[in-house]
């Protein structure tokens, strides 16, 4: 069942994680480093997270060379090559201190804006997960409470790699957004459209 939430609640201390570990098969080169208006896509996403209220913000996956190339602190993916669920798990496992949730975003959403980040954050309330919703759920533009880590690890251990399947049983809410706010860049033609 799809449930949308109103915005306006107080957000917890939220870190930001930019997933950079994908194979970029359709693009043919690493999407995280592709320039959009003169800067790497991953950097654009990281800035939107930071300006939207997430701290710290770091890259997940892609390796140390990539992290240096884009100038973001990074953490190695615990499950390289296993899809975005492994990246979400890595992002949650990396938290410490007073961080209670992580806003996880794919690096290929270079049009992400701080206001969009704030809207999704405001929807978290008492939920375990809040995701953006356009014409479908957007699991790679979502805030995850650190407490769901054990559930996701258990799902992963049972062989599940789909985020859609792994969230079954969690309290997931959605914030409706215009699809134009979350257009991803998967192919050279997508990149041409932005340029």
C-alpha positions in Angstrom: 0.0 0.0 0.0 1.3 3.4 -0.9 1.2 6.0 1.9 2.2 9.6 1.5 3.1 11.9 4.3 2.9 15.5 4.9 6.0 17.5 5.5 6.9 19.7 8.4 8.1 17.4 11.2 11.5 17.8 12.8 14.3 15.9 11.1 16.9 13.9 13.1 20.7 14.2 12.7 21.1 12.9 9.2 24.3 12.0 7.3 24.4 12.0 3.5 25.7 9.1 1.3 26.3 9.3 -2.5 26.3 5.8 -4.0 29.2 5.7 -6.5 29.8 2.0 -7.0 27.7 1.2 -10.0 29.1 -0.4 -13.2 27.8 2.4 -15.4 27.3 -0.1 -18.2 24.8 2.0 -20.2 27.0 5.1 -19.9 30.2 3.4 -20.8 32.3 5.4 -18.3 32.0 6.1 -14.5 29.0 8.3 -14.0 30.2 9.7 -10.7 33.0 11.6 -12.5 31.1 12.8 -15.5 30.9 16.6 -15.7 27.6 18.5 -15.6 28.0 22.2 -15.8 31.7 21.8 -15.0 31.6 19.6 -12.0 31.3 15.8 -11.4 27.8 14.5 -10.9 28.6 13.0 -7.6 29.8 16.4 -6.3 26.6 18.0 -7.4 24.6 15.4 -5.5 26.8 15.7 -2.4 26.4 19.5 -2.4 22.6 19.2 -2.6 22.6 16.8 0.4 24.8 19.1 2.4 22.8 22.3 1.6 19.7 20.3 2.4 20.9 19.6 5.9 22.9 16.4 5.8 26.2 16.2 7.6 28.6 14.6 7.1 28.3 13.7 3.4 30.5 11.1 1.8 30.8 8.7 -1.2 30.1 5.0 -0.9 31.9 2.7 -3.3 34.0 3.5 -6.3 37.3 3.2 -4.6 39.9 5.5 -3.1 41.0 6.8 -6.6 37.5 7.9 -7.3 37.1 9.6 -3.9 40.3 11.6 -4.5 39.2 12.5 -8.1 35.9 13.9 -7.0 37.2 15.4 -3.7 34.7 13.6 -1.4 35.6 11.5 1.7 34.6 8.0 1.0 34.0 4.5 2.3 34.5 1.2 0.6 31.4 -0.6 -0.4 31.0 -3.7 1.8 29.4 -5.5 -1.1 30.9 -4.3 -4.4 29.1 -5.5 -7.5 26.0 -6.6 -5.5 23.8 -3.6 -6.4 22.5 -0.6 -4.5 21.1 -2.5 -1.5 24.8 -3.3 -0.5 25.5 0.4 -0.8 22.6 1.3 1.5 23.8 -1.3 4.0 27.4 0.1 3.8 26.1 3.7 4.3 24.1 2.7 7.4 27.0 0.6 8.9 29.4 3.5 8.5 27.5 5.7 11.0 28.6 6.7 14.4 28.1 9.5 17.0 24.8 11.2 17.0 23.8 10.3 13.4 20.4 8.5 13.5 19.6 8.3 9.8 21.3 8.5 6.4 20.0 10.1 3.3 21.2 7.8 0.5 21.2 9.1 -3.1 22.5 7.6 -6.3 25.3 9.7 -8.0 23.3 9.9 -11.2 20.7 12.4 -10.0 22.7 15.6 -10.8 19.5 17.8 -10.8 18.8 17.0 -7.1 18.2 20.3 -5.2 18.6 21.1 -1.5 14.9 21.9 -1.3 14.0 18.4 -2.5 16.4 17.0 0.1 14.7 19.0 2.8 11.2 17.9 1.7 12.1 14.2 1.9 13.9 14.8 5.3 10.8 16.5 6.6 8.7 13.5 5.8 10.7 11.1 8.0 8.9 11.8 11.3 8.7 8.5 13.2 9.0 6.3 10.2 11.9 3.9 9.6 12.4 4.9 6.0 11.0 7.7 3.8 11.5 7.6 0.1 10.8 10.0 -2.7 7.9 9.0 -4.9 7.4 10.3 -8.4 5.4 7.9 -10.6 7.0 5.1 -8.6 9.1 4.7 -5.5 12.6 6.1 -5.6 14.7 3.9 -3.3 17.9 5.7 -4.2 16.6 9.0 -3.0 15.6 8.0 0.5 16.3 8.5 4.2 17.0 5.4 6.2 17.1 5.2 10.0 20.3 3.5 11.3 18.1 1.0 13.2 17.0 -0.7 10.0 20.5 -2.0 9.4 19.9 -5.4 11.0 16.8 -6.0 8.9 18.6 -5.1 5.7 21.6 -7.3 6.6 19.2 -10.2 7.2 17.5 -9.7 3.9 20.8 -9.4 2.1 22.1 -12.6 3.8 19.0 -14.4 2.5 20.0 -13.5 -1.0 17.8 -10.6 -1.6 19.4 -7.8 -3.7 16.3 -5.8 -4.6 15.7 -2.8 -2.4 12.0 -3.1 -3.2 11.9 -6.6 -1.7 14.3 -5.8 1.2 12.0 -3.1 2.6 9.1 -5.5 3.2 8.2 -5.4 6.8 9.7 -1.9 7.4 7.6 1.2 8.2 8.2 3.0 4.9 6.5 6.4 4.0 6.7 8.4 0.8 7.0 12.1 -0.1 5.5 12.8 -3.5 7.7 14.8 -5.9 7.6 15.9 -9.5 9.4 13.4 -11.7 11.4 16.2 -13.2 13.2 16.8 -9.9 14.7 13.3 -9.9 15.7 12.5 -13.5 18.7 10.2 -13.5 21.5 10.1 -16.1 22.1 6.6 -17.3 23.0 7.0 -21.0 25.0 9.5 -23.2 21.7 10.8 -24.5 20.6 11.6 -20.9 23.8 13.5 -20.4 23.4 15.4 -23.7 19.9 16.5 -22.5 21.5 18.0 -19.4 24.2 19.8 -21.3 
